[in-house]
Amino acid sequence: MEAEGSDRAVKATGAACACLRSSARPAARVPGLAVPRLAVPRSAAFLQMPHGARAARLSRILLSGTALLCGVPQASAAGLGISSAAQSGVLLGSALGIGGLAAAVGMAIACSIWLGRISRNEKAALRSAAHARADAYALKSLLAGDALGTVLWVVGDPLPHLLGAAAMLDHQIPAAGKPPQDVVKLDLAPWLGAPAAAALAAPLEALRGQGRAFALPITGPDGAHWIAEGRATDGSRMLSVRAAPASGSKAEGGQKAEAAQAELTQVERAQAETAARGILATLFAAAPFPMWLRDTAGSLMRANPAFAQAVGAPSPEEAVGRSMELLDLSAREAAAATRREGKAYQTRARLVAGGRRRVLEVLEVDDPAGAGGLAIDITEAEAARAEVAHTIAAHRRTLDQLATAVVMFGADERLAFHNSAYEGLFGLDAAFLDTRPTESEVLETLRTARKVPEQADFRAWREQLREAYRALEPIHDWWHLPGGQMLRVVVTPNAEGGITYLFEDVSEHMALESRYNSLIRIQGETLDELAEAVAVFGSDGKLRLHNHAFLSLWSLSAQALSDKPHIDAVAAMCRPLHADLDSWARIRAVVTALEHRSGTHLRMERADGLVLDGAAQPLPDGGTLVTFRDVTDSVKVERALIERNEALEAADALKNAFVGHVSYHLRTPLNTLIGYAHMLGEPSIGALNGKQLEFLDHVRQSSDALRALIDDILDLASIDAGAMALDLGEVDVRATLEAVGEAVRDLLAERQVSLRIDAPAEIGAFTADRRRVRQILFNLLSNAIAVSPPQGVVTLSARRAEGALSVAVRDQGPGIAGEIAGKVFERFETHGAGAERGGVGLGLSLVRSFMELHGGSVSLGTAEGGGALAVCRFPLAAARRDEAAE
């Protein structure tokens, strides 16, 4: 029923339009407006829409079309306004159109009464739709006017509306029931021709996108001259094509074109101003910092949300209503006073905003309508600025402690900072530096003091230094000063302008490096002159250094070692001459060890007969020193000596065995001989004459001497064989001296020499072998008696001193020469001095051996006043020795 009624309303409206079109009376014309004949449009697509959507669409078409027709920049459903008196003709045309609308509305109402059986709500909706459709068709007739064709784009409607000749583009509009998502773009070439469509492409894009109006002359397909005009309202756009004026002078046509262009410019300006105000209003509301407006009395008139948040108000309206100010009274008064002087008020305020203490940069400007202001929160910027200042101060304090000289020049080329090292390096006056001199002044001062490199053209050199202010990368340079100093200079451009100089005195470093290089050369030359083969391996096991002897010893070439091979590779090169893997493994273990490094020594006997002593010693730097020494000759000599020593030891053992064997076999017959000699002297055997007694006495003396010699030889053989053992015990000193004196009584009588014993009664005893002590003293007294003159005195004394017992034997003989004093203790050394019968030279040798067994010593020399003096020193804490010195 709804569709039928709507269709009837459309048909009724179409009939009314047809009547109007067939009327014989010409249409009323006013300047710039003509009511064209109307064509009945298709209604199938429109009828398929819901009735609410049809009503809304027709309303938008009506309002937008009226606004475009009247040339009003802004129109809404609330009403229409005309901004210029020049539009009176348009208003007259609009009145005629409204009359047509009234007729259409009357016919729509008649059709609605015919639908009496429709419910009240549906009847109302259908009446609204019928009214809207009638109004739309009537409006289209007004929009067309004297235009050849018109295209209308309505806000919210993706389908364009085609009027007049533009209806030929109707096939480009989608069919009913398939509404497009985006606005349909038309191809105007079938209507206006390809050149005109191309010329209008950019203006139409600007019209639809930004609402930019235009008026352009174009040429149609048949060469006709047309004028294309584009207009825009709040969301609606219209393209109208009219024929260019065909009558009148060119001047009249130009005036009309100028008037149309002026009208278009005025519209564009109004639209731009409205858009700018909207943008400013949006910016005012969205600004993240407080903004406010004041009236001429200075009271708050408007504020943005950021202002309300800063003053603690829930909304800008409440902040304005309660006059909640961001600035205190004194600041507002100062701002008002500044504005009265025609100046902008600008200050930095510290206040509490949003419950926190903030620092704001405030700006207020005056205007005839009042005043406006804004406040930018710079709290974080101030904190960052303070932090930067603190950091710079800390950096300066740090730089002042550096040994490297640092100086900074600002963008104005004046001194900005220097540290103590810079002042001390160049000997500059602190008062001069405090005046912030320019770099040129500083260089002139240094030049006078001869603290810069000598230059043939100092001015050109100074200008070259100034190039650093425009450089992008640091500049490195060396300054060789006249005094011999060498400075490494780094000039760094600063981001904020200016440069920074870094001066490092490398004179000592260069001197040390030169000495180091000299030592390295000396070391290399020294190693090359060594007879030992030397190789140094690094902590990575690779060869670092070697000498010529190493190459020669292992038959290697310098080229083979030029690549710094690893120890494994070096060992492989040397293995043809020495294939013992264990030796090289020991060297490798020292070279590659990381912890608990210790050296090693080894002997290598090569296949070619050479014998090498090798050593691997860790170095403090983690490297290893490996040396090889050719000891072939030394080994041969050593082996020969060992063989000879073994032979000598065998011969000595054979000698000792022979002596012991012979002495043993001599002692048995000797004892028999001595026994028979004593038996012959006994009266019981028979009386002997004087001559026989003399001969028998010589036999006994010779036998006793031979027995003493055999005993001495046996004792020496025991000492040499290490078989002599002391029988230690307590020895009474005084008693021992007297017993020895009694043993030499016959000798004393024979030589007519007297013996004097000198020993304190409290001298006590000491630990020793009693028998060997008596043997020592007997041999010394026998020698002393033998060299003493007749009626001479031999003194035997004993004293305790310095932890030892000293026993001395002194005679009154000729003494002993210094050149033979050290030889008398050697075996078989005899130096008789007045004795009728000399010994074989074993007595003093036995004395020395027995004293060494006791841990003591014996000395022999000439005494003060003449004669010889023999002194034996027995340690009181006697320690038996396992071996006796020969």
PyMOL commands that set and color helices and strands:
alter all, ss='L'
color gray80, all
select helices_A, chain A and resi 2-22+44-47+51-70+85-114+120-144+165-172+189-192+194-210+250-286+305-311+316-321+329-340+379-401+420-426+430-434+439-448+458-470+507-529+548-553+567-574+581-592+632-680+690-720+733-743+745-751+761-763+770-787+818-820+843-853
alter helices_A, ss='H'
color red, helices_A
select strands_A, chain A and resi 149-153+161-164+214-219+225-232+237-243+291-294+300-303+345-353+356-367+370-377+405-409+415-418+475-480+486-493+499-505+533-537+543-546+600-605+611-618+624-630+728-732+754-758+765-769+793-801+804-810+857-862+868-875
alter strands_A, ss='S'
color yellow, strands_A
deselect
rebuild
show_as cartoon
